[in-house]
Amino acid sequence: MVWKIDDGSGRGVDEESAHIDSGHSRLHELGYKQELKRDLSLLSNFAFSFSIISVLTGITTLYNTGLTFGGPVVTTYGWFVAGFFTMFVGLSMAEICSSYPTSGGLYYWSARLSGKEWAPFASWLTGWFNIVGQWAVTTSVDYSLAQLVQVIILLGTGGANGGGYKASKYVVICFHGGILLIHAILNSLPISWLSFLGQIAAAWNILGVFVLMILIPAVATQRASAKYVFTHFNTDNNVGIQSKLYIFVLGLLMSQYTLTGYDASAHMTEETKNADKNGPKGIISSIGISIVVGWAYLLGITFAVTNIPYLLSSENDAGGYAIAEVFYLAFKDRYGNGVGGIICLAVVAVAIFFCGMSSVTSNSRMAYAFSRDGAMPFSSLWHKVNKQEVPINAVWLSVFISFCMALTVSD
């Protein structure tokens, strides 16, 4: 890790490149060479974090958890509890990012804030927790997409009660591998292409939320009352937990799982213009907008929930995938078939696809920075960049490890 003398304010005394982009200048002050192409705007930086948070991804994937542990009360109010504390973390990270806008993000910050004596241990520990966690997130996102694809196929071929095709674990693993392969190819493209795709992803998430939050309860023939949505607390979790406090905390997992990934704005700072300003803005704005948009999505879906035990039952057409069953039933009950619900699930699937794409981008930048500081085995290999100024080896490493992690899935 490179150390340079600061003037006490967190800014380096080297002003040699002050006439250049402020993020570029600050990177030089911190002792690093600009190797990645600095081409991202504030909007693009925000888009990466927003599409990784992706409320359509997190809420859809873990809605079963929210319904099981607490139900409507936890999904409705727990979202703000998780959002409140997440914003505090984000504000702290944004302030540090403004002083140290490097792709290393958390591990570099921990080194600078802990002092030279503890810096090696603090940065090594933080870095490995961060990078392994990021690989796990990519695994989770892309495997969740593979599972949703399986559910879409199941419903499209008649549903679990109509002889529909239910893919085995091994077929789902193959879906997962194919999705990761596509993400690796996309992340091998120049950052200008990824910037464009990231902005599409952000727009897709916002528009998708507003379409689904209005469409699903409007189409549903049976809707929950406001009293049910805002006051019903589900204690029937089938695992014997009776403590309402414990149930509420477990239900928060849905919200907390969703509101993660905003550190991507920090990992993309070496490719962001004026990163010392735009990186922090990307962190804060992605969290704030996700809190608002996510709550709107939760409300819209929860108003279409009237029978929690049935939605969670493996005997329903979606095989127990709650949101899929909500979408499918809404259209089937009104129009006689669930095609509209399947199309709505496809909208969510596209959002999850974009989430996984951006997650691989963030992973690769973290791996690039961590190996640049010599903290990974074969570091010289992983921090190499190609002619398009993309850390290509780090991209494929991240995808490979994410695939291997999914092999541990038991069912």
N, C-alpha and C positions, 0 to 999 in steps of 0.2 A: 504494500500500500504506500502511496506517495504522500509525503507530508510537506507542506510549505508554510512559511511563517505568515500568520494573520496579524492584522493591525489591532486586534482586540474586539472588533465589531463583527467578526465572522467573514469579513472580506479580505482577500489577499492584497498585499502591497504591490504586486506586480501589475502594472497598468499598461504593459507593452501592447496588448491587443484590445484595449478599451474601445478603440474606434470600430471594432468588429461587433457582431451580434453579442449582446450582453451575456447570453448563456455560453457562447463560445469563449468569450473572454474569461468568464468565471471558471470554466473547465480548465483553461490554460493556467489560471492562478492556482488551481488545486493540483497542478502538476501532471495533467493528462493531455494526451494528444487527441485532436479531433479526428476520429477515424470513420464514424458513421455519418451518413448524409443528414445534415440539419435542414429538414424540409417541412416539418410539421407546424401547422398553425395552432393557435389556442383551441379552435374548434376540433381539429384532428386529435390533439392531445386529450381533450375532454371525451371525444368519441371512443377512444380506446378504453378508458376507465369505465365509461357509462355502459359500453357494450359488454364489458366483463362483469360488472355488477348485474346487468341484464335482469330486471325484475321478472320478465317473462320466463327466464331460465330458472332462477332460484325458487320463486314462488310455485311455479308449476311442478318442479321436481320434488319439493319437500312439502307440498300442500297436505299430503297424507299425514305428515308429522304434526302439522298445525291442527288438523281436524281431530287427530287421535288424542293429542294432549292439550285439552282446553277448548278446542273448537273455535267458534266465532269470536268469543271474547279475546282469546289469545292472538288470533290472526289480526283482529281489528286494532286492539290496544297495544299488543306486544310489538307490533311493527314500529310504533312510535317510541317505545322503550328502547328497542335495539337501535333505532335511528338516532335517538338523542345521544346515546353514548358513542355511537359510530361517528357522529359529527364532531364530538370533542376530540376523538382520536385523529380524525382527518384534519382538523384545525391545527393540532400540534404538528402533525406530519407536514402540513403545508408550510408552516413557519420554518421548519428545519430544511425543507426542500428548497426554499428561497435562498438559503445560504450555501447549500451543497447540492446543486442540481447535476447529479451524476447518475448514470444507469445503474450503479450499484445500489442506490436507494438505502434501504434500512441498514444493511451491514456496514456501509461506509459511514452513515450517520452515527451509528453506535460507536464506531472507532473514534470518530472525532469528538464525540461528547464524553467518552469515558477516559480520555487522556492516554498518553503514550504507554504508560505502564500496563494498563488493562486493555488497550486497543486490540492487540492480536487476539486475545481470548474472546472479547466482546464481539468483534467483527466476525470471527470464525464461527462462533456459536449462532449468532443472529443470521449470518449468511446461510448456513446449512439448514436452519429451521425454515428460513424464507424460501430457499430454492426447492427444498423437498416439498414444502407446503404448496408451492406453485405447481410443481409437477403433479401433485395429488389433485389440485383443483382442475387442471386440464384433464386428468383422467376422469374425474367426477363429471365434468361438463360433457365430454364427448361420449362417455359411457351412458350418461343420462339421455343424450340424443339417440344413441343406439337403441336404448330401451323404448324411447318414444316412437321411433321408427317401427319397432316391433309391435307396439300397441296400435299404431295407425294401420299396419298390415292386418293385425287381428280384427280390428273393427271393419276394415274395408272388405274382409272376406267373410263377414257374417257375425263377428263377435264371438266371445267365449261360449255363449249359449246357442249359437247358430252354426256351429261347425267351423268357425274361423281358424285360420292358421296361427298357431302360437309357436314362435321360434324358440329353439333350445338356447341354453347359455352359450354354446359354442358358435351358433349363428350370430348371436348378439355380439360376441367378441369379434367376429369377422366384420360386422357392421362398424364396430368401434375402430378396428384397424383401418378400414377403408376411409372413415371420416378423418382420422389422424393423418393418413397419407395425403388427402386433399388439403388439409391444413398446412402440412409441411410444404407442399408445392406452392400454395398461395404465399406462405411466409418466405419463400425463396425469391419472390418478386421484389423489385425496388420499393423503397418505403413510400414513394409517391402513389403507387398502386394500392398499398395497404392503407394509406391515408384516405383514399377515395372509398375503399370498401368499408373502412371504419366509420366514415360519415354516413354511408348508406345504412350501416348497422344501427347507428344511433337513431336515425330517422325511423327505421323499421320498428325498433323497440317502442318508441314514443307513439307512433301511429297504431301499431299493433295493440298496445295497451288500451288506447281510447276506443278503438273499434270493438275489441272484445268486451270491455267493461260495459259498453252500451248494448251491444248485440246479444250477448248471452242472456242477461236477465230480461231483455225485451222479447226474445224468442221463447224463453221458458214458459211453459203453461202453469207451472207451480213455482211461486216465489216465496221466499222467507219474509217475514215481517221485520220492520226496523227493530222491534223489541227483541226478536230472536237474534238478529245480526249483532246487536250491541250489548246484549245481556246474557245470552245463553252460554253457559260454561259446561263443556263436555267432560265428565269424569269417568266415562265408560271407555277405558283404554285397553282392556283385556290383558293387562300385565299386572294387575293388582295394586297399582299405585293409587292411594287415596288422598294423600296430602295435596291440597289445591295449590299451595305454593310451589311444591316440587313439580306438579303437572304444568303449572304456568311456565316455570323455568325451562322444562323440556320443550314446551311448545315454542319457546323463543328461538329454538334452533333453526326453524324455518326462516325467520327474519334475519338472524345473524348470519346464516349461511349465504343468504342473498346479498346482504350488504357487505361484501368483501370484494377485493380486487382493485380498489381505487388506488393502490400503490403503483398501478400500471403507469399513471401519469408521471410518477417519479422515474420509473425505469425507462420511460421514453424521452427523458429530458435531453439526452445527448443528441436527439434527433428533432428537438423542438426549438423553434425560433424564440429568442428571449426567454429561455427556459427558467431562469430565476424568477420570472414573473408568471409566465404562462403555466408552468408545472404546478405551482400551488393553486392557481385558479382552476386548473383541470381537476385536481383532487376535490376541492370544496364544491365546485359546481356539480360534479358527477354524483356526489353523495346527496346534496340537497335536492336535485331534480329527481333522483331515484326514490327518495323518501316520498315525495309528493306523487309521482307517477305510480309507484308501487302500491301505495295505499288506495289509489283509485282503482287499480286492477283488483286488489283484494276485495274491496267493497263490491265491485261489479260481480265477481265470481261468487262471493259468499251469499249474495242475495238470491242466487239460484240454488243454494244448498238447503234442502228440506229434510233429508234422511241420511244422517251421517253414517250409521251402521251399514246401510246398503252401499253407499259410495265406497266404503273401505272394504267391503266384502269381496273376496276373490271370486265369488259366484256371479258378479255382475258382468256385463258384456266386455268391459275394459279390463277384466281380470283384477280389479281392485285399484286401478289407477284413477284416483278420485276426480281430478280435473278432466281427464279424458272422458269419464263417464258423465260428468256434468255437461260437457259440450255435446256429447253424443245424444244423451237423453233429451236435451233442450230441443234439438231439431227433430229427433225421432217422434217425440210426443206431439209436436205441432204439425209436422209434415209427413209423418209416416215412415221416414227413413232418416238415418243420421249422417248423410253425406255432408251437410253443412257443418256439422260438428267435426267431421274429419278434416275439412278444409281449415277450420279454425285451429285444429291441432297442427296442421301444416304451417300455419303462420307462426305458431310457437316454435316449431322445429327449426324454421329458418333463423329465428332469433337465437336459439341455442347454438346453431351452427356458427353464427357470427361471434357469439360469446367464446366458443372454443377457438376460433381463429385468432381473436385478439388475445386470448390467454396464452397461446403458443408464442405470439409476438412478445408479450411481456416476459414469459419464461426465458426466451432466447436472449433477451437483453440483460436479464439478471445473470444468466450463465456466462454471457460474454464479459460482463464487468467483473464477476467473481473470479473467472479464470484469468482475466487481465492482471489481477492482483495476486495470481499464483496460488489461489486457495483451493483449486480443484485438481484431481489427478489428470495428467496430460493437459495441463492448462494451456500450453502453447498451441495446442490443436483447437481448443474450443473458442479462443478469442480471435481467431483469424476472420477477416472479412473478405468478401469477394469483390469483383470489379464493380458491382452495383452497390457497394458499401453496406452489404448485409452480412451479419454474423452467421453464415450459412451452416457451419458445423454445429453451432449452438442450437440452431433451429432443429436440425435432425436429431441431435442428442436428446432434446426435450421431448420430441415426439416419440422416440424409441423408448425412453424411460416411462413415459405416460402409458404406452401400450403394455409394457411389462407389468406395471402396477395393476392394470385391469385383470391380469391373469390370476390374481389372487381372489377374485370374486368367486364366492361359493355357489351362488344360484342366480 
